[in-house]
Each structure stands twice: as structure tokens, then as C-alpha cells.
Amino acid sequence: MDATPEQVKKAKFVEQCKDDMEHTWMEFIQEITSFLTYGFSVHEKVYRRRLIEAGSKYSDGLIGWKRIPVRSQDTIEKFLFSDDGRDVIGVQQDLSTSYDLTRFRNVLSTTNKIEIPRKKFLLFRTNPKRNNPEGNSPLKKVYFAWKYRTLIEEQEAIGISRDMVGMPVE
């Protein structure tokens, strides 16, 4: 199927936007894959006018992507829902867990929380079941087996250090 000149022009623009960000497209994709660990990944869309003086490679004045940074899952306090509870309307980020609050002083309130509206972020998740924005980490099913194994290994290490004389009692 042949693309129309308009489709070719749009595809070229998207490719330029991908190459014009402050980070590489591969770095963006690698950050997205954190959803496999946590079940979800939130990325804020940051735009800029495509001008050389604004840091762009292009000077056509169009709006392009400046960056699409991940918002760490550790800082996501909760998802915000519409009044009827059906739609995600935003996310609340708590930066008090961040080690460097000084760099956020211009945007923080006294509660150290930032609300990002839904139209400003991309949401990646492992499982859209019941439209849960937090997804479901595939690691969740193996956690108990891993935890059980580490506890046994810890007990074995204690036993070896005591020459296998009795079991420790808490």
C-alpha cells in the first residue's frame, strides 16, 4: 500500500520529533519497560517549540517533543479518578520521597505533591483488566516463591554458622 504525500510528511515529522528529544528514543523505551516490574509506567509529555534557540535541531516553529521522562513509580502516590470513578483524570506525585527537593521548589506546594492531568502523561501498564491504571506486575506471582526461598537460605546460613545445632527461634 502506497502512502500519500500527506502521510509521508507526517511520518517524517514524527521521526524528526523522535530524533530531536533531549534523550534518545531507546532510553525512552528502556524507561517504559519499568512497567514490567511495577505493573505501570507514567511518562510526562514535555513539549517545546522547534527552534534552534530553544535547543531543537530544527527551526520550523512547530511543536515537538522536548522529552518524555518517566515519573518514578516510587513517587506516584495515587491515581485521580473522575467523580463516577470510571476514568483516570490524573496522577498525584509525592516528591517528599525524593532525595533532592531543592530542584523541585518552583513547582512544589507545601505538601510536596504535584498533580499531573491525564492529558499530560502517557500510561503504560501490563494488564488493562477492569481498566486498572496500576496494572499488575508479572513478578507478583513469583514474589512468594522468591521470599520463601530467601527465608530458607537465610535459615540455612544461620544453621551453617552454628554447625547445624538446632533451629533459631524468634
C-alpha positions in Angstrom: 0.0 0.0 0.0 1.4 3.4 -1.0 1.4 6.3 1.4 0.0 9.6 0.3 2.3 12.7 0.3 0.5 13.9 3.5 1.1 10.6 5.3 4.8 10.7 4.3 5.1 14.2 5.6 3.5 13.3 8.9 5.8 10.2 9.3 8.8 12.4 8.6 7.7 14.8 11.3 7.3 12.0 13.9 10.8 10.7 13.0 12.2 14.2 13.4 10.5 14.6 16.8 11.9 11.2 17.9 15.4 12.4 17.0 15.1 15.9 18.4 14.4 15.0 22.1 16.9 15.6 24.9 17.1 11.8 25.4 17.2 9.1 22.8 14.2 7.0 21.7 15.9 3.9 23.1 16.3 5.5 26.5 12.6 6.3 26.5 11.7 2.6 25.5 14.0 1.3 28.3 12.2 3.5 30.8 8.9 2.2 29.6 9.9 -1.3 30.4 9.9 -0.5 34.1 6.2 -1.3 33.9 7.2 -5.0 33.8 8.5 -4.6 37.4 5.9 -2.3 38.8 2.8 -3.0 36.6 2.6 0.5 35.3 4.8 3.4 34.0 3.9 7.0 33.9 5.7 9.4 31.4 5.0 13.1 31.3 4.8 14.7 27.9 7.1 17.8 27.7 6.8 19.9 24.5 8.8 22.7 23.0 8.7 24.9 20.0 11.1 23.6 17.4 13.5 26.5 17.3 17.3 26.3 17.3 17.4 28.8 20.2 15.1 26.6 22.2 17.6 23.7 21.8 15.9 22.0 18.8 17.7 20.7 15.8 15.0 22.3 13.6 13.8 25.9 13.2 10.4 25.4 11.7 8.5 26.8 14.7 6.3 23.6 15.0 5.7 22.0 18.4 7.7 18.9 19.1 8.7 16.7 22.0 11.4 18.0 24.3 11.4 14.9 26.4 9.1 12.2 27.7 10.5 11.5 31.2 9.4 8.7 33.5 7.7 9.7 36.7 9.2 7.2 39.2 6.7 4.6 40.4 8.1 5.2 43.9 6.8 8.8 43.8 3.3 8.0 42.5 1.0 8.3 45.5 -2.3 7.7 43.8 -4.2 7.9 40.5 -7.0 10.5 40.4 -10.4 9.4 39.1 -13.5 11.2 37.7 -16.5 11.6 40.1 -18.1 8.5 38.7 -14.8 6.5 39.2 -14.7 5.4 35.6 -11.9 7.5 34.1 -8.4 8.3 35.2 -8.2 12.1 35.2 -4.7 12.5 36.6 -2.0 11.2 38.9 -0.7 12.6 42.2 3.1 12.5 42.6 4.6 12.8 46.1 8.1 14.1 45.9 8.8 14.0 49.6 10.3 10.6 48.9 12.8 12.3 46.6 16.2 12.9 47.9 16.6 16.3 46.2 13.6 18.5 46.9 15.6 21.7 46.1 15.3 21.2 42.4 11.5 21.0 42.6 11.0 24.1 44.8 9.4 26.1 41.9 6.6 23.6 41.4 6.0 22.2 44.8 3.3 23.1 47.2 3.7 22.9 51.0 2.6 19.2 50.7 5.4 18.3 48.3 2.7 16.9 45.9 2.2 17.5 42.2 -0.9 16.7 40.3 -0.4 15.8 36.6 -3.5 15.9 34.5 -4.3 12.8 32.3 -3.7 14.7 29.0 -0.1 15.4 30.1 1.1 11.9 30.5 1.4 8.5 28.8 0.4 5.5 30.8 1.9 2.0 30.1 0.7 -1.0 32.0 0.9 -4.7 31.8 -2.8 -5.6 32.2 -5.8 -3.4 31.3 -8.2 -5.7 33.1 -11.0 -3.6 34.7 -9.2 -0.5 33.5 -6.9 -0.6 36.5 -4.2 2.1 35.9 -1.7 0.3 38.2 -1.7 -2.8 36.0 -0.4 -6.0 37.5 3.3 -6.8 37.7 4.1 -10.2 36.2 6.6 -10.6 39.1 3.8 -10.6 41.6 3.1 -14.3 41.1 6.8 -15.3 41.8 7.3 -13.0 44.8 6.1 -15.5 47.4 8.2 -18.3 46.0 11.2 -15.9 46.0 10.5 -14.7 49.5 10.1 -18.3 50.8 13.4 -19.3 49.1 15.3 -16.4 50.6 14.0 -17.2 54.1 15.1 -20.8 53.7 18.5 -19.7 52.5 18.8 -17.4 55.5 17.9 -20.2 57.9 20.5 -22.5 56.2 23.2 -19.8 56.5 22.4 -19.4 60.2 22.5 -23.2 60.6 25.8 -23.5 58.9 27.3 -20.7 61.1 26.1 -22.7 64.2 27.3 -26.0 62.9 23.7 -27.1 62.3 23.0 -27.4 66.0 19.3 -26.6 66.4 17.0 -24.1 64.6 16.8 -20.5 65.6 13.7 -19.5 67.4 12.3 -15.9 67.4 
